[in-house]
Amino acid sequence: MTRIEKAYKQAGVDIQKAGNFVDTIKAMVSQTHGKGVITEIGGFSGLFKLDMHNLKDPVLVASTDGVGTKLKLAFLFDRHDTVGIDLVAMSVNDVLVQGALPLFFLDYLAMGELDTRKGEDIVKGIVQGCLQAGCALLGGETAEMPGFYSPGEYDLSGFCVGIVDDSRIVDGGEIRPDDVLIGLASSGLHSNGYSLVRRLLEKSALRGEDIFPGTSRKVSDVLLEPTRIYVPEIKSLMRDIRIKGMVHITGGGFYENIPRIIHRGLSARIGFGTWEIPRVMHWVKEEGELSWEDMLQIFNCGIGYILVVSQDDSEEVMSRLGGMNCRAWDIGRIRETYRGQERVIIDF
């Protein structure tokens, strides 16, 4: 051990272990690198060369997010291979809403003491998320911060940059009355509402290895099911169909997210029960003694992403989504609204 390594060790940081960790994950990260990446992991920054031969007026779109308190369940169940997918999903789905395809992703992982087993599992998830989203894991930061985190805990954040031609930006400006709302199935809770979910889990006394009520799956599998990434399906649709608006249903559920892409004078009228609601949502409602209106204010309730398209395009969109094994439902219509009327109306 060198004098410098010894000094870091005394401060609680093992720089040799950190270096070995970077070497280990290089092979995983390289799986995500396409022709745009012109640097290897380990430098001060990542370089990405844009291919703009099909873009007339390119616009960069960026988003950042984390996994939130869902991480607490990863700590509880000691399972860390899915939260990386969540991390990627939360940012790439937000970029996708604008019509942008993700180019590259950067991650930040901080631990009190580097645990290489957990770190490798986390990075495996991030790599899997990037592969699903078709973007490069361009770089990141692994920070070892002694005394800052409780033993065994860590934090994650991520940053995504995408690109879209200015004429193809999706901002909701073309949405009109009678346009169709198409809801795409979520994979479960995604990454929102976990402060409540953790409290309900504690109240229920269920353990990670128990079978989740009403299913044949373990509690840990259901509650750590990663957020779905919608890039492949939307990328395919956008090639020749004009999508007027898109919504990523995250924190705030239906009532807060849908108005973000519907301009004033319009509202979304949605028929509750026009889609399949996952068992985990019923469990949360029952354990938390919530109404469905409450649930739709907090959770995705089975709809993780919404498209707004014209009636002329709706049947083709539904057919193509089905052909890609993406469950989707016609869940409502855009209507004119009036002063004092709600922007999102759920017909129960």
PEURFEN-V901533 format. One record per helix or strand of 2 or more residues. SS is the DSSP state (hx for helix, st for strand). FROM is the first residue (numbers start at 1). TO is the last residue. If there is no record, write none. Layout:
SS&FROM&TO ; SS&FROM&TO
//
This chain:
hx&3&10 ; hx&15&30 ; st&58&66 ; hx&70&77 ; hx&83&97 ; st&101&111 ; hx&116&133 ; st&136&144 ; st&154&165 ; hx&166&168 ; st&180&185 ; hx&194&204 ; hx&219&223 ; hx&231&238 ; st&245&248 ; hx&253&260 ; st&266&271 ; hx&279&288 ; hx&292&298 ; st&303&309 ; hx&311&323 ; st&328&336 ; st&344&347
//
